[in-house]
């Protein structure tokens, strides 16, 4: 299991790294409207996490075609954790070295969007205070890492659960006949 997890985790992590190397500069320089940035971001994650499915399938095939949901989920989550590590490490390098003003940019973008949508002065003031608090918390590397991890892990969890459910197979005559 270890070799499969490492192989597919590295494949997934490398796919994610390459796609993020393209996506992050585009987003940082605001070349895409905000909704499209989220679509591209989540599409990048989903594309990278396809390696979870293939990793679980490779593990199942190595086990003679048998796979329980629990074991498939375990394999998928381990692959997803490696992918998440690539994402977090990549973001931390980019954030601390290239865009340490990310929180300010994010706050400005949020306030600008609220103003364009006609938000009240009270709502904008409340959001400014929340953004100032976020900036202070985001400057803490532990908080920053945790938030970054929680951006991507739910996607990996969902894909791991779905892949394990799709690929599970119990032993028996049906498995032997198809093998």
KAQUILIN-V100733 format. One record per backbone hydrogen bond with DSSP energy under -1.0 kcal/mol. CO is the residue of the C=O (numbers start at 1). NH is the residue of the N-H. If there is no record, write none. Layout:
BEGIN
[[CO	NH] [CO	NH]]
END
This chain:
BEGIN
[[1	5] [2	6] [3	7] [4	8] [5	9] [6	10] [7	11] [8	12] [9	13] [10	14] [11	15] [12	16] [13	17] [14	18] [15	19] [16	20] [17	21] [18	22] [19	23] [20	24] [22	26] [23	27] [24	28] [25	29] [26	31] [27	30] [33	37] [34	38] [35	39] [36	40] [37	41] [38	42] [39	43] [40	44] [41	45] [42	46] [43	47] [44	48] [45	49] [47	50] [48	51] [49	52] [50	54] [51	55] [52	56] [53	57] [54	58] [55	59] [56	60] [57	61] [58	62] [59	63] [60	65] [61	64] [67	169] [68	72] [69	73] [70	74] [71	75] [72	76] [73	77] [74	78] [75	79] [76	80] [77	81] [78	82] [79	83] [80	84] [81	85] [82	86] [83	87] [84	88] [85	89] [86	90] [87	91] [88	92] [89	93] [90	94] [91	95] [92	96] [93	97] [94	98] [94	99] [99	102] [101	105] [102	106] [103	107] [104	108] [105	109] [106	110] [107	111] [108	112] [109	113] [110	114] [111	115] [112	116] [113	117] [114	119] [115	118] [120	124] [121	125] [122	126] [123	127] [124	128] [125	129] [126	130] [127	131] [128	132] [129	133] [130	134] [131	135] [132	136] [133	137] [134	138] [135	139] [137	140] [140	144] [141	145] [142	146] [143	147] [144	148] [145	149] [146	150] [149	153] [152	156] [153	157] [154	158] [155	159] [156	160] [157	161] [158	162] [159	163] [160	164] [161	165] [162	166] [163	167] [169	67] [172	176] [173	177] [174	178] [175	179]]
END
